[in-house]
Amino acid sequence: MLTIGDSFPEFSKLATVSLEKGKEFETVTHEDHKKDGKWMVMFWYPKDFTFVCPTEIAEFNSQYPEFRDRDTVLYAASTDSEFVHLAWRKDHDDLRGLRFPMIADTSKSLAESLGILEKEEKVAYRATFIVDPDGIIRWVSVNDLNVGRNVEEVLRTLDALQTDELCPCNWTKGEDTLSA
């Protein structure tokens, strides 16, 4: 699995971005967040039309303004197709108003490059990557398939990384950092 200090892999993937007819899909790439010097958070989930996944996606969506305020591009990703993403968004009340792309990694090439494919089912683990504006992975967290992640912890870690200072245990934005 790729880890802290590694370059995030190059990718160009189709993503579901809207429910509006004719504007449902766009291509997203590893370069998109770098154009404006933004950070990237990409969170992976196993499958569409499941139970834990929509709780996470909905929580990332409710926290979307927090990511935007931190100059961070947010992406959801799974190995399902863009058409399955679209159908799920149309079908699930909590997913209709998503404000970030859902990447379709149908070839599983990006998930494989990241090292996050589950061995038996070949679906992505619940992996979260925080990537800096230079494309370097600065944080990785991976949960087993049946355990949802904590979006507040992703935000807390993003805040700490963006200080570029020493942050003690349980540090939160606005608290003092450490001096060496």
C-alpha positions as CSV (number, residue, x, y, z in Angstrom):
1,M,0.0,0.0,0.0
2,L,1.2,3.5,-0.8
3,T,1.9,5.5,2.3
4,I,3.1,8.9,3.7
5,G,5.7,10.5,1.5
6,D,4.8,8.6,-1.6
7,S,3.6,10.4,-4.7
8,F,-0.1,9.9,-5.3
9,P,-0.4,7.9,-8.6
10,E,-1.3,9.5,-11.9
11,F,-4.9,8.9,-12.9
12,S,-7.6,10.1,-15.3
13,K,-11.0,8.7,-14.4
14,L,-14.6,9.3,-15.3
15,A,-16.6,10.6,-12.3
16,T,-20.3,11.1,-11.6
17,V,-20.7,14.8,-10.8
18,S,-24.4,15.7,-11.3
19,L,-27.9,14.4,-11.7
20,E,-28.6,16.9,-14.5
21,K,-29.2,15.3,-17.8
22,G,-26.3,15.7,-20.1
23,K,-24.0,16.9,-17.3
24,E,-23.7,13.7,-15.2
25,F,-20.1,12.8,-15.9
26,E,-16.7,14.5,-16.1
27,T,-13.1,13.3,-16.2
28,V,-11.0,14.0,-13.1
29,T,-7.3,13.7,-12.9
30,H,-4.4,13.6,-10.4
31,E,-3.5,17.1,-11.6
32,D,-6.9,18.8,-10.9
33,H,-6.2,19.8,-7.3
34,K,-2.7,21.0,-8.1
35,K,-3.9,23.7,-10.5
36,D,-5.0,26.0,-7.8
37,G,-2.5,24.8,-5.1
38,K,-5.2,22.9,-3.3
39,W,-5.0,19.8,-1.1
40,M,-6.9,16.6,-2.0
41,V,-8.9,14.2,0.1
42,M,-9.8,11.0,-1.7
43,F,-11.9,8.5,0.3
44,W,-12.6,5.1,-1.0
45,Y,-15.5,2.8,-0.2
46,P,-16.3,-0.8,-1.2
47,K,-19.6,-0.7,-3.2
48,D,-22.6,1.3,-4.2
49,F,-26.0,0.2,-2.9
50,T,-24.6,-0.9,0.4
51,F,-25.3,0.1,4.1
52,V,-22.2,1.7,5.7
53,C,-21.0,3.5,2.6
54,P,-23.9,6.0,2.3
55,T,-23.5,7.0,5.9
56,E,-19.9,8.0,5.2
57,I,-20.6,9.7,1.9
58,A,-23.5,11.7,3.4
59,E,-21.3,12.8,6.3
60,F,-18.5,13.9,3.9
61,N,-21.1,15.8,2.0
62,S,-22.4,17.5,5.2
63,Q,-18.8,18.5,6.0
64,Y,-18.1,19.6,2.4
65,P,-18.0,23.3,3.3
66,E,-15.3,22.6,5.9
67,F,-13.1,20.9,3.2
68,R,-13.7,23.7,0.8
69,D,-12.8,26.3,3.4
70,R,-9.5,24.4,3.8
71,D,-8.7,24.7,0.1
72,T,-9.2,21.0,-0.3
73,V,-10.7,19.1,-3.2
74,L,-12.8,16.2,-2.1
75,Y,-13.4,12.9,-4.1
76,A,-15.3,9.8,-3.3
77,A,-14.1,6.7,-5.2
78,S,-15.0,3.0,-5.7
79,T,-14.6,0.3,-8.3
80,D,-18.2,0.7,-9.4
81,S,-19.0,2.3,-12.7
82,E,-20.1,5.9,-13.2
83,F,-23.6,4.6,-14.3
84,V,-23.9,2.7,-11.0
85,H,-22.8,5.8,-9.1
86,L,-25.5,7.8,-10.9
87,A,-28.2,5.2,-10.3
88,W,-27.3,5.1,-6.6
89,R,-27.4,8.9,-6.3
90,K,-30.8,9.0,-7.9
91,D,-32.1,6.2,-5.7
92,H,-30.7,7.3,-2.3
93,D,-32.1,10.5,-0.6
94,D,-28.8,11.3,1.2
95,L,-26.8,11.1,-2.1
96,R,-28.8,13.2,-4.5
97,G,-27.2,16.5,-3.4
98,L,-23.6,15.5,-3.4
99,R,-21.2,18.4,-4.0
100,F,-18.1,16.3,-4.9
101,P,-17.3,13.8,-7.7
102,M,-17.7,10.1,-7.3
103,I,-14.8,8.5,-9.2
104,A,-15.4,5.3,-11.1
105,D,-12.3,3.1,-11.0
106,T,-13.9,0.2,-13.1
107,S,-10.5,-1.0,-14.2
108,K,-9.4,-1.1,-10.6
109,S,-6.1,0.3,-11.7
110,L,-6.0,3.2,-9.3
111,A,-7.1,1.1,-6.3
112,E,-4.5,-1.5,-7.3
113,S,-1.8,1.2,-7.6
114,L,-2.7,2.5,-4.1
115,G,-2.6,-1.1,-2.8
116,I,-6.2,-1.0,-1.3
117,L,-8.0,-3.8,-3.1
118,E,-9.4,-6.5,-0.8
119,K,-8.0,-9.8,-1.8
120,E,-11.2,-11.9,-2.2
121,E,-13.8,-9.6,-3.6
122,K,-11.4,-7.2,-5.3
123,V,-13.3,-4.1,-3.9
124,A,-11.5,-1.2,-2.3
125,Y,-11.1,-1.0,1.4
126,R,-12.4,2.1,3.2
127,A,-9.2,4.0,2.6
128,T,-8.7,7.8,3.0
129,F,-5.8,9.7,1.5
130,I,-4.8,13.3,2.3
131,V,-2.6,14.6,-0.5
132,D,-0.8,17.9,-0.4
133,P,-0.7,20.4,-3.3
134,D,2.5,18.8,-4.7
135,G,0.8,15.4,-5.0
136,I,2.5,13.9,-2.0
137,I,0.5,11.6,0.3
138,R,0.6,13.1,3.8
139,W,-1.9,10.9,5.6
140,V,-3.5,7.5,5.0
141,S,-6.2,5.7,7.0
142,V,-7.7,2.3,6.1
143,N,-10.7,0.6,7.8
144,D,-11.9,-2.9,7.3
145,L,-15.0,-3.3,5.1
146,N,-17.6,-3.2,7.8
147,V,-16.3,-0.2,9.8
148,G,-17.1,3.3,8.8
149,R,-14.5,6.1,9.2
150,N,-14.6,9.3,11.2
151,V,-14.9,12.4,9.0
152,E,-14.1,14.7,11.9
153,E,-10.8,13.0,12.3
154,V,-10.0,13.5,8.6
155,L,-10.7,17.2,9.1
156,R,-8.7,17.4,12.3
157,T,-5.7,15.7,10.6
158,L,-6.0,18.0,7.6
159,D,-6.0,21.0,9.9
160,A,-2.8,19.7,11.6
161,L,-1.0,19.0,8.4
162,Q,-1.9,22.4,7.0
163,T,-0.2,24.1,10.0
164,D,3.1,22.5,9.0
165,E,4.0,22.5,12.8
166,L,4.2,20.0,15.6
167,C,0.7,19.1,16.8
168,P,0.2,17.2,20.0
169,C,-2.2,14.3,20.6
170,N,-5.8,15.3,20.2
171,W,-4.8,18.7,18.9
172,T,-7.6,20.7,17.2
173,K,-7.6,23.8,15.1
174,G,-7.1,26.9,17.1
175,E,-5.1,25.2,19.8
176,D,-1.4,25.9,20.4
177,T,1.1,23.8,18.5
178,L,4.4,22.6,20.1
179,S,7.7,24.3,19.9
180,A,10.8,22.2,19.5
